[in-house]
Amino acid sequence: MRKNKYSLGEERNRNEEILNSLEIQVQERTKEINQLSLVAKHALNGVLIADKQRRIIWANQSLCNITGYSLEELVGKTPKMFQFEKTDPDAIVRINDCISRDEIVKEEVLNRGKDGREYWIELNIAPVFEKDVVTGYISIQTDISGRIKDEQKLKNSEEQNRRILENAAEMIHTLDVNGNILWANRSWMQNLGVTEKETLGRNIIDFMNEKTIVELHQVMPKLMSGKEVEDLECTFISKSKKSIELKGKTIPLMEGNKFVGSQAYLHNVTEMVNSQKIIKEKSLLQDLIMRISTKYINFPEDKLEQTVIESLRDIANFVNADRAYIFEYHVDKGYCE
């Protein structure tokens, strides 16, 4: 009997220990839930809790502020109430697919509030499990309308700048880190007589003459160190094998401290360069004529042959010839010598 009473008392003690342990766990769990509830209630992001059928059972004030609905108006509804004709259907399909696989959802979605305001949210949805069974969902929603608006402004600005560059009189091209052409504007292709298909992906060296290729090796280290190259002069070769004289500048494209490519702004100065050459040649020719004419003024008769030879040498040098001749034409006999 004593043994049985002792066993009963021992069992009672064990039960008390279990009850105390469960009470402590419940208290800790309740404290944890209260803490989480407090965090969710005062979070800047919108927080929404839904049951397994995705019906809203609770939402914090931030979510009410984002959507314009009160908690009473939200409870019992599904988040589908925020969707409208501009909401991306593909994003909704991806969300549903993740939820059906009990996976965490992360999407950017365009929704509409109670007052008709359209707003972008970054949506994070996590399933709630109890004994490996999904019993509901917690959704955290961040209003990213400001960021999307800024990105759209930047995109519009980039598109506008691209249109300006595309229609610029300057020849403009963008290269990757290896010198391959990523983009060239209309003027660039027109001046070189090539199409977009014949341009993109090719290395810029394919369009340069030998002298410019050599100079490129001096320019690249400057660009790779993040320095612009002003007063750039180079010669490109068109599709029809004509030399295109160019002047301009090239700037490095950097991502942080990393060189990722370059962009050049060039002017076609071929006509100007050719005109300068013609003017220079005319000036040199006038100097040559003046110099030769001066030699024949009051020169000694015994130095006629030497003077003629010197004149021929000057003419040969002017036209880059290795020799020059004087022919005497006999009109009456019909031949020259």
Protein Blocks (a to p, Z undefined) as FASTA:
>chain_A
ZZmmmmmmmmmmmmmmmmmmmmmmmmmmmmmmmmmmmmmmmpmbdcddddfkopafbdcf
klmmmnopafklmgopafklmgcfklcfklmmmmmmmmmnopacddddddddfkopacdd
ddddddddeehiafbdcdddddfklmmmmmmmmmmmmmmmmmmmmmpmbdcddddfkopa
fbdcfklmmmnopafklmgopafklmpcfklmmmmmmmmmmmmnopacehiacddddfko
pacddddddddddehjacfbdcdddddfklmmmmmmmmmmmmmmmmmmmmmmmmmgopaf
klmmmmmmmmmmmmmmmnopabdcdddddfknopaZZ
